[in-house]
Amino acid sequence: NDVPDFSVYSDDTNTWQVLPHPPWLTFTQFHGYMHQAIDAARRFFYHRPFGTNGQVVHRYNITTGTWTPLPAIGTDNYVECCESLEYFPDLDRLVFVSGAGGIGGFVYLFNEATQQWNQLPGRFPMGNGAGHAEYNPVHRVVLFGGGDVPAGSSPRLYKLDASGQVTPLRDAPVGLGLHDSVMTVDPVSGDYLVFTDSRQFYRYDIQTDTWQLQ
């Protein structure tokens, strides 16, 4: 049937297991986008359900097998259906990046110790939604931006560092909406790898802010 399941994959055994249905998960189809993040140290998995103005992220405790809703983000800014979550271990914050419907992107940080969300100052123009947020374990930053726009997708990118500072980066040579590209990070070199729907493959060095077509 075409309803979502909550499943876990074990790399040790190369097997999948369907876990109990989360209490917040309705029996309807939905898009995943970048709505997942994991805090490996605490063994917390985070998910934000797809939907316009969804301001509640749900936390799954892997050890106890229990779900808990986090406090609402509590912003008056528009929250698009399809945004990005990432956990930033060096900052010890859950990062929520919102394109805000194209009116100027916003970044919110959740602190597990205080159970509070805080918005970083400033606006960071990017696509309406469906952007990227990728933690880099080598250079210890989060790369974010991209997202869909009415005609294609946005090339805008930013870097969030462990002090909570955001730095604008050079525009990507291609649009970086999730409908147009796939992005991941090489855990050895720290380079970002981008594959586009036009079958191009780019390597991005965040230290030198340079792109190379492979």
C-alpha positions in Angstrom: 0.0 0.0 0.0 1.1 3.6 -0.5 1.3 4.8 3.0 4.6 5.9 4.8 6.5 3.5 7.1 9.2 4.2 9.6 12.1 1.9 8.9 15.7 1.5 10.1 18.6 0.1 8.2 21.4 -1.9 9.9 24.8 -1.6 8.1 26.2 -4.4 10.2 23.6 -6.9 9.0 22.6 -5.2 5.7 19.0 -5.5 6.7 15.9 -3.3 7.0 13.4 -3.4 9.8 10.0 -1.6 9.9 9.5 0.0 13.3 6.2 0.9 15.0 4.2 3.6 13.3 5.0 7.0 14.8 2.0 8.5 16.6 2.2 11.8 14.7 2.5 10.1 11.2 -0.8 10.1 9.3 -1.6 7.4 6.8 -1.0 9.6 3.8 1.8 10.1 1.3 4.3 12.9 1.8 7.7 14.1 0.5 10.9 13.6 2.5 13.0 16.5 1.2 15.7 17.3 3.7 13.5 16.9 6.7 15.7 14.5 8.6 18.7 14.9 10.9 20.6 12.8 13.4 22.5 13.6 16.6 24.7 10.5 16.8 26.1 11.3 20.2 22.7 11.5 21.9 21.2 8.9 19.5 18.4 11.3 18.6 16.8 11.3 15.1 14.8 14.3 14.1 12.0 14.7 11.5 9.9 17.6 10.4 6.6 16.4 8.7 6.0 17.8 5.3 3.5 20.6 5.1 3.0 24.3 4.9 3.7 26.2 8.2 4.8 23.0 9.9 6.7 24.4 12.9 7.0 21.3 15.0 9.9 18.9 14.7 9.6 15.4 16.2 12.5 13.7 18.0 13.0 10.0 18.1 15.1 8.5 20.9 16.9 5.6 19.3 17.8 4.1 22.6 14.3 4.1 24.1 12.3 3.9 20.9 10.1 6.9 21.9 8.9 10.0 19.9 8.7 13.5 21.5 7.6 16.7 19.8 9.9 19.6 20.2 8.6 23.0 21.1 7.2 24.9 18.1 9.7 27.1 16.2 7.4 30.0 17.1 8.2 32.3 14.2 5.9 34.8 12.5 7.9 34.3 9.3 6.4 32.1 6.6 7.5 28.5 6.8 7.4 26.6 3.4 6.3 23.0 3.1 9.7 21.8 2.0 12.7 23.1 4.1 15.9 21.7 5.5 17.0 20.2 8.8 20.6 19.3 9.8 22.3 18.6 13.1 25.5 20.6 13.7 27.6 18.7 16.4 30.3 21.4 16.7 27.6 24.0 17.6 25.5 21.4 19.4 22.4 22.7 17.7 19.7 21.4 15.4 19.7 23.7 12.4 16.4 24.5 10.5 16.9 26.5 7.3 13.8 28.1 5.8 13.5 29.7 2.4 10.4 31.5 3.7 8.6 31.4 0.4 11.4 33.4 -1.3 11.1 36.5 0.9 14.6 36.0 2.3 15.9 32.9 4.0 16.0 32.4 7.8 18.0 30.1 10.0 16.8 28.8 13.4 18.8 26.8 15.9 17.4 24.5 18.5 19.2 24.0 21.9 18.5 20.6 23.6 19.7 21.9 26.9 17.3 24.8 27.0 14.6 23.4 24.8 14.4 26.6 22.9 14.6 27.8 19.3 16.6 30.9 18.4 16.7 32.7 15.1 20.0 33.9 13.7 20.1 37.6 12.9 19.8 38.6 9.3 18.2 37.3 6.1 19.9 34.9 3.7 18.2 35.1 0.2 17.7 31.7 -1.4 15.0 29.7 -3.1 11.4 29.4 -1.8 12.0 26.0 -0.3 13.4 22.5 -1.1 17.0 23.7 -0.5 20.1 22.0 1.0 21.7 21.9 4.4 24.7 19.6 4.7 27.1 19.2 7.6 30.8 18.9 6.8 32.6 16.6 9.3 36.1 17.6 7.9 35.8 21.4 7.8 33.1 21.5 10.6 30.6 23.8 9.0 27.1 23.5 7.6 26.6 24.5 3.9 23.1 25.7 3.2 21.1 27.4 0.5 19.8 26.6 -3.0 16.1 25.9 -3.2 13.4 26.2 -5.8 12.4 29.4 -7.5 9.6 30.1 -10.1 12.0 29.6 -13.0 14.5 26.8 -12.1 16.4 26.8 -8.8 18.6 29.1 -6.8 22.4 29.0 -6.8 22.8 31.0 -3.6 24.9 29.4 -0.9 26.0 30.2 2.7 28.3 28.7 5.3 27.4 28.4 9.0 30.4 27.9 11.3 30.8 26.6 14.8 30.6 30.1 16.3 27.2 30.6 14.8 28.4 33.0 12.1 27.0 32.9 8.5 29.2 33.7 5.6 27.8 34.2 2.0 29.6 32.1 -0.6 30.0 32.3 -4.3 26.9 31.3 -6.3 27.0 27.8 -7.6 27.4 27.3 -11.4 24.1 25.4 -11.3 20.7 25.6 -9.6 20.6 23.8 -6.3 17.0 23.1 -5.7 16.3 19.5 -4.6 14.3 19.0 -7.8 17.4 19.8 -9.9 20.3 18.5 -7.9 21.6 16.0 -5.3 24.3 17.1 -2.9 26.5 15.1 -0.5 29.8 15.5 1.2 33.0 13.4 0.9 33.9 12.5 4.5 37.6 12.1 3.6 38.4 15.3 1.6 35.5 17.4 2.9 34.6 18.3 -0.7 30.9 18.6 -1.6 29.7 16.5 -4.5 26.8 17.7 -6.6 24.9 15.8 -9.3 22.4 17.7 -11.5 19.4 16.5 -13.4 21.3 17.4 -16.6 23.8 14.7 -15.7 26.6 17.0 -14.7 28.9 16.2 -11.8 30.6 19.0 -9.8 33.0 19.0 -6.9 32.9 22.0 -4.5 35.8 23.0 -2.2 34.3 25.0 0.6 37.7 26.2 1.9 38.6 27.9 -1.4 35.0 28.5 -2.5 35.7 27.0 -5.9 33.7 24.6 -8.2 35.1 22.1 -10.6 33.1 20.3 -13.3 34.2 16.6 -13.2 
